[in-house]
Amino acid sequence: MRPYEIMIIIDPEVDDRQVATAMERFLAVIKNDKGTVDTVDVWGRRRLAYEIKKRSEGVYVVVSFTAEPATAKELDRQLGLSEQILRTKLVRPDAA
């Protein structure tokens, strides 16, 4: 098991109340593979540095979790397939 951190930018047209339920659906991938979700930090709506999919804003969410490498890769893949997700960035904080 390794620690990971993923930043997710969600489409701003998703209602703020739906962000938590959407995240729970994706984070179930980690929990089903015996990983742990340490923190879910919703930063809220922020202006993007440049437009992504013709959007100038996005809802930022940062998730810290511990999982196997295959689980982290699967989470990133599923997030990439969703039309609600504008962009993701998966990193290992302990990797130098």
C-alpha positions in Angstrom: 0.0 0.0 0.0 1.3 3.5 -0.9 0.0 7.0 -0.1 -1.4 9.0 -3.0 -2.9 12.4 -3.5 -5.3 13.2 -6.4 -6.6 16.6 -7.4 -9.9 16.5 -9.3 -11.5 19.4 -11.2 -15.2 18.9 -11.5 -17.4 20.6 -14.1 -18.9 23.8 -12.5 -22.4 22.9 -13.8 -22.5 20.1 -11.2 -24.5 21.3 -8.2 -22.4 21.8 -5.0 -24.6 19.4 -3.1 -23.9 16.7 -5.8 -20.1 17.0 -5.5 -20.0 14.9 -2.3 -22.2 12.1 -3.7 -20.2 12.0 -7.0 -17.0 11.7 -5.0 -18.4 8.9 -2.9 -19.2 6.9 -6.0 -15.6 7.2 -7.3 -13.9 6.7 -3.9 -15.8 3.4 -3.6 -13.1 2.0 -5.9 -10.5 2.6 -3.2 -12.6 1.2 -0.4 -13.6 -1.9 -2.4 -9.9 -2.8 -2.9 -9.1 -2.5 0.8 -7.6 1.0 0.5 -8.3 3.8 2.8 -9.4 7.4 2.1 -7.6 9.7 4.5 -8.9 13.1 3.6 -11.4 14.7 1.2 -10.8 18.4 0.9 -13.3 20.3 -1.2 -11.8 23.6 -2.2 -14.9 24.8 -4.0 -15.3 26.8 -7.2 -12.1 28.4 -8.5 -11.2 30.2 -11.7 -9.1 28.1 -14.1 -5.8 29.4 -15.5 -7.1 28.5 -19.0 -10.3 27.1 -20.4 -10.8 23.3 -20.2 -13.7 21.9 -22.3 -14.9 25.5 -22.8 -15.2 26.1 -19.0 -13.5 28.9 -17.2 -14.3 27.6 -13.7 -14.2 24.3 -11.9 -14.9 22.8 -8.5 -11.6 21.6 -7.0 -11.4 18.5 -4.8 -8.2 17.1 -3.2 -8.2 13.5 -1.9 -5.5 11.8 0.1 -5.7 8.1 0.2 -3.7 4.9 0.6 -4.0 2.1 -1.9 -2.2 -0.4 -4.2 -0.8 1.1 -7.4 -3.3 -0.8 -9.6 -6.2 0.7 -7.5 -4.9 4.2 -7.9 -4.6 3.7 -11.6 -8.1 2.3 -11.9 -9.5 5.3 -9.9 -7.7 7.7 -12.3 -9.1 5.8 -15.3 -12.7 5.9 -14.0 -12.4 9.6 -13.2 -11.1 10.2 -16.8 -14.1 8.4 -18.3 -16.7 10.6 -16.5 -18.0 13.6 -18.3 -18.4 15.5 -15.0 -14.6 15.5 -14.5 -12.6 18.2 -16.3 -9.1 17.2 -15.2 -7.3 15.0 -12.7 -3.7 14.8 -11.4 -2.6 11.8 -9.4 0.7 12.0 -7.4 2.6 10.1 -4.8 3.7 12.6 -2.2 6.6 10.5 -0.9 8.1 10.1 -4.4 11.0 12.4 -5.0 
